[in-house]
Amino acid sequence: MKLGVSTDFSAAHSLPRHPGKCKDLHGHTYRVDVVVEGAKKEDTECVADFAEVKALIEDVIELVDHKHLNEVISYPTSENIALFLKAELEKRLNGSNLGITLHSIRLWEGKDKWVMVERD
């Protein structure tokens, strides 16, 4: 079974190798949709507690929220930001007792552009 949690963050970045305006410093409000999966537990009849999943995600979002992403991620394209978030979330999920795994992350750059990464 899968469940999802969404959150957002704001950050700035520049993409010096980009041929257009994105080469200059600029910012976005990003939305992150995280999907995890696991078995429904007999005692709670839930896959996981939404609050616990959200807290874990917020812990990762702290790494990028209101940051200059070039100082956090070597070349912060949307694709690389999504891969960074995926790696950090997997680390935390693997170290938790939630009993769930990461299925996918969809990173929205603004309202109408997104990139998705799924588990390997």
ZADO-1210 file (C-alpha; in nm, 4 decimals, padded with zeros to 6 digits):
<atoms>
<atom x="00.0000" y="00.0000" z="00.0000" code="MET" pos="1"/>
<atom x="00.1228" y="00.3522" z="-00.0718" code="LYS" pos="2"/>
<atom x="00.0677" y="00.6790" z="00.1086" code="LEU" pos="3"/>
<atom x="00.1763" y="01.0288" z="00.0246" code="GLY" pos="4"/>
<atom x="00.2754" y="01.3474" z="00.1989" code="VAL" pos="5"/>
<atom x="00.3257" y="01.6852" z="00.0348" code="SER" pos="6"/>
<atom x="00.5157" y="01.9879" z="00.1563" code="THR" pos="7"/>
<atom x="00.6894" y="02.2896" z="00.0095" code="ASP" pos="8"/>
<atom x="01.0011" y="02.4960" z="00.0499" code="PHE" pos="9"/>
<atom x="01.1584" y="02.8070" z="-00.0974" code="SER" pos="10"/>
<atom x="01.5162" y="02.8312" z="-00.2163" code="ALA" pos="11"/>
<atom x="01.7475" y="03.0108" z="-00.4565" code="ALA" pos="12"/>
<atom x="01.9916" y="02.8737" z="-00.7115" code="HIS" pos="13"/>
<atom x="02.1783" y="02.9550" z="-01.0278" code="SER" pos="14"/>
<atom x="02.2624" y="02.7272" z="-01.3187" code="LEU" pos="15"/>
<atom x="02.5732" y="02.8788" z="-01.4826" code="PRO" pos="16"/>
<atom x="02.5728" y="02.6305" z="-01.7722" code="ARG" pos="17"/>
<atom x="02.2080" y="02.7031" z="-01.8597" code="HIS" pos="18"/>
<atom x="02.1699" y="02.8943" z="-02.1886" code="PRO" pos="19"/>
<atom x="01.8811" y="03.1118" z="-02.0653" code="GLY" pos="20"/>
<atom x="01.7820" y="03.3255" z="-01.7682" code="LYS" pos="21"/>
<atom x="01.8297" y="03.0384" z="-01.5231" code="CYS" pos="22"/>
<atom x="02.2041" y="03.0970" z="-01.5337" code="LYS" pos="23"/>
<atom x="02.1502" y="03.3940" z="-01.3028" code="ASP" pos="24"/>
<atom x="02.0631" y="03.3708" z="-00.9341" code="LEU" pos="25"/>
<atom x="01.6869" y="03.3254" z="-00.8907" code="HIS" pos="26"/>
<atom x="01.4421" y="03.1569" z="-00.6572" code="GLY" pos="27"/>
<atom x="01.1482" y="02.9194" z="-00.6590" code="HIS" pos="28"/>
<atom x="00.8834" y="02.7868" z="-00.4304" code="THR" pos="29"/>
<atom x="00.9142" y="02.4112" z="-00.4690" code="TYR" pos="30"/>
<atom x="00.6487" y="02.1555" z="-00.3848" code="ARG" pos="31"/>
<atom x="00.7544" y="01.8035" z="-00.2911" code="VAL" pos="32"/>
<atom x="00.5204" y="01.5053" z="-00.3142" code="ASP" pos="33"/>
<atom x="00.6657" y="01.2037" z="-00.1346" code="VAL" pos="34"/>
<atom x="00.5149" y="00.8565" z="-00.1751" code="VAL" pos="35"/>
<atom x="00.6153" y="00.5783" z="00.0625" code="VAL" pos="36"/>
<atom x="00.4978" y="00.2209" z="00.0710" code="GLU" pos="37"/>
<atom x="00.4671" y="-00.0635" z="00.3132" code="GLY" pos="38"/>
<atom x="00.2286" y="-00.3183" z="00.4525" code="ALA" pos="39"/>
<atom x="-00.0692" y="-00.2202" z="00.6640" code="LYS" pos="40"/>
<atom x="00.0216" y="-00.3034" z="01.0226" code="LYS" pos="41"/>
<atom x="-00.2155" y="-00.5281" z="01.2160" code="GLU" pos="42"/>
<atom x="-00.2074" y="-00.3277" z="01.5394" code="ASP" pos="43"/>
<atom x="-00.2790" y="00.0160" z="01.3882" code="THR" pos="44"/>
<atom x="-00.4296" y="-00.0886" z="01.0541" code="GLU" pos="45"/>
<atom x="-00.2175" y="00.1884" z="00.9008" code="CYS" pos="46"/>
<atom x="00.0889" y="00.1766" z="00.6779" code="VAL" pos="47"/>
<atom x="00.2479" y="00.4536" z="00.8843" code="ALA" pos="48"/>
<atom x="00.1497" y="00.7496" z="01.0958" code="ASP" pos="49"/>
<atom x="00.1213" y="01.0535" z="00.8682" code="PHE" pos="50"/>
<atom x="00.2677" y="01.2764" z="01.1399" code="ALA" pos="51"/>
<atom x="00.5787" y="01.0583" z="01.1716" code="GLU" pos="52"/>
<atom x="00.6293" y="01.0486" z="00.7948" code="VAL" pos="53"/>
<atom x="00.5783" y="01.4249" z="00.7695" code="LYS" pos="54"/>
<atom x="00.8300" y="01.4871" z="01.0503" code="ALA" pos="55"/>
<atom x="01.0916" y="01.2773" z="00.8718" code="LEU" pos="56"/>
<atom x="01.0294" y="01.4647" z="00.5450" code="ILE" pos="57"/>
<atom x="01.0449" y="01.8027" z="00.7188" code="GLU" pos="58"/>
<atom x="01.3818" y="01.7023" z="00.8659" code="ASP" pos="59"/>
<atom x="01.5118" y="01.6605" z="00.5098" code="VAL" pos="60"/>
<atom x="01.3427" y="01.9769" z="00.3829" code="ILE" pos="61"/>
<atom x="01.5329" y="02.1755" z="00.6480" code="GLU" pos="62"/>
<atom x="01.8487" y="02.1008" z="00.4466" code="LEU" pos="63"/>
<atom x="01.7178" y="02.3005" z="00.1474" code="VAL" pos="64"/>
<atom x="01.4536" y="02.5423" z="00.2767" code="ASP" pos="65"/>
<atom x="01.5519" y="02.9073" z="00.2365" code="HIS" pos="66"/>
<atom x="01.8990" y="02.8043" z="00.1240" code="LYS" pos="67"/>
<atom x="02.1205" y="02.8966" z="-00.1677" code="HIS" pos="68"/>
<atom x="02.1075" y="02.5501" z="-00.3215" code="LEU" pos="69"/>
<atom x="02.4442" y="02.5865" z="-00.4980" code="ASN" pos="70"/>
<atom x="02.5970" y="02.5679" z="-00.1495" code="GLU" pos="71"/>
<atom x="02.4145" y="02.2398" z="-00.0752" code="VAL" pos="72"/>
<atom x="02.4023" y="02.0581" z="-00.4121" code="ILE" pos="73"/>
<atom x="02.6854" y="02.0814" z="-00.6653" code="SER" pos="74"/>
<atom x="02.4629" y="02.1694" z="-00.9648" code="TYR" pos="75"/>
<atom x="02.1070" y="02.2197" z="-00.8370" code="PRO" pos="76"/>
<atom x="01.8857" y="02.1452" z="-01.1353" code="THR" pos="77"/>
<atom x="01.5399" y="02.0166" z="-01.0459" code="SER" pos="78"/>
<atom x="01.6627" y="01.6682" z="-01.1342" code="GLU" pos="79"/>
<atom x="01.9611" y="01.6941" z="-00.9000" code="ASN" pos="80"/>
<atom x="01.7523" y="01.8455" z="-00.6202" code="ILE" pos="81"/>
<atom x="01.5090" y="01.5522" z="-00.6477" code="ALA" pos="82"/>
<atom x="01.7983" y="01.3027" z="-00.6388" code="LEU" pos="83"/>
<atom x="01.9448" y="01.4778" z="-00.3339" code="PHE" pos="84"/>
<atom x="01.6087" y="01.4652" z="-00.1518" code="LEU" pos="85"/>
<atom x="01.5669" y="01.0996" z="-00.2485" code="LYS" pos="86"/>
<atom x="01.9071" y="01.0043" z="-00.1060" code="ALA" pos="87"/>
<atom x="01.8465" y="01.1945" z="00.2182" code="GLU" pos="88"/>
<atom x="01.4984" y="01.0488" z="00.2631" code="LEU" pos="89"/>
<atom x="01.6183" y="00.6952" z="00.1961" code="GLU" pos="90"/>
<atom x="01.8932" y="00.7401" z="00.4560" code="LYS" pos="91"/>
<atom x="01.6441" y="00.8476" z="00.7183" code="ARG" pos="92"/>
<atom x="01.3840" y="00.5861" z="00.6291" code="LEU" pos="93"/>
<atom x="01.6458" y="00.3106" z="00.6436" code="ASN" pos="94"/>
<atom x="01.7460" y="00.4297" z="00.9894" code="GLY" pos="95"/>
<atom x="01.3895" y="00.4493" z="01.1189" code="SER" pos="96"/>
<atom x="01.1519" y="00.1945" z="01.2643" code="ASN" pos="97"/>
<atom x="00.8592" y="00.3102" z="01.0463" code="LEU" pos="98"/>
<atom x="00.8672" y="-00.0040" z="00.8325" code="GLY" pos="99"/>
<atom x="00.8187" y="00.1839" z="00.5054" code="ILE" pos="100"/>
<atom x="01.0298" y="00.2476" z="00.1983" code="THR" pos="101"/>
<atom x="01.0457" y="00.5386" z="-00.0420" code="LEU" pos="102"/>
<atom x="00.8483" y="00.4796" z="-00.3604" code="HIS" pos="103"/>
<atom x="00.8857" y="00.8172" z="-00.5354" code="SER" pos="104"/>
<atom x="00.9445" y="01.1881" z="-00.5076" code="ILE" pos="105"/>
<atom x="00.7877" y="01.4441" z="-00.7363" code="ARG" pos="106"/>
<atom x="00.9526" y="01.7858" z="-00.7159" code="LEU" pos="107"/>
<atom x="00.7507" y="02.0750" z="-00.8542" code="TRP" pos="108"/>
<atom x="00.9366" y="02.3857" z="-00.9662" code="GLU" pos="109"/>
<atom x="00.6579" y="02.6399" z="-00.9537" code="GLY" pos="110"/>
<atom x="00.3034" y="02.5415" z="-01.0515" code="LYS" pos="111"/>
<atom x="00.3465" y="02.3602" z="-01.3803" code="ASP" pos="112"/>
<atom x="00.6890" y="02.1951" z="-01.4034" code="LYS" pos="113"/>
<atom x="00.8008" y="01.8825" z="-01.2211" code="TRP" pos="114"/>
<atom x="01.0482" y="01.5996" z="-01.2130" code="VAL" pos="115"/>
<atom x="00.9905" y="01.2565" z="-01.0589" code="MET" pos="116"/>
<atom x="01.2351" y="00.9999" z="-00.9273" code="VAL" pos="117"/>
<atom x="01.1356" y="00.6538" z="-00.8176" code="GLU" pos="118"/>
<atom x="01.3165" y="00.3942" z="-00.6139" code="ARG" pos="119"/>
<atom x="01.5867" y="00.1984" z="-00.7906" code="ASP" pos="120"/>
</atoms>
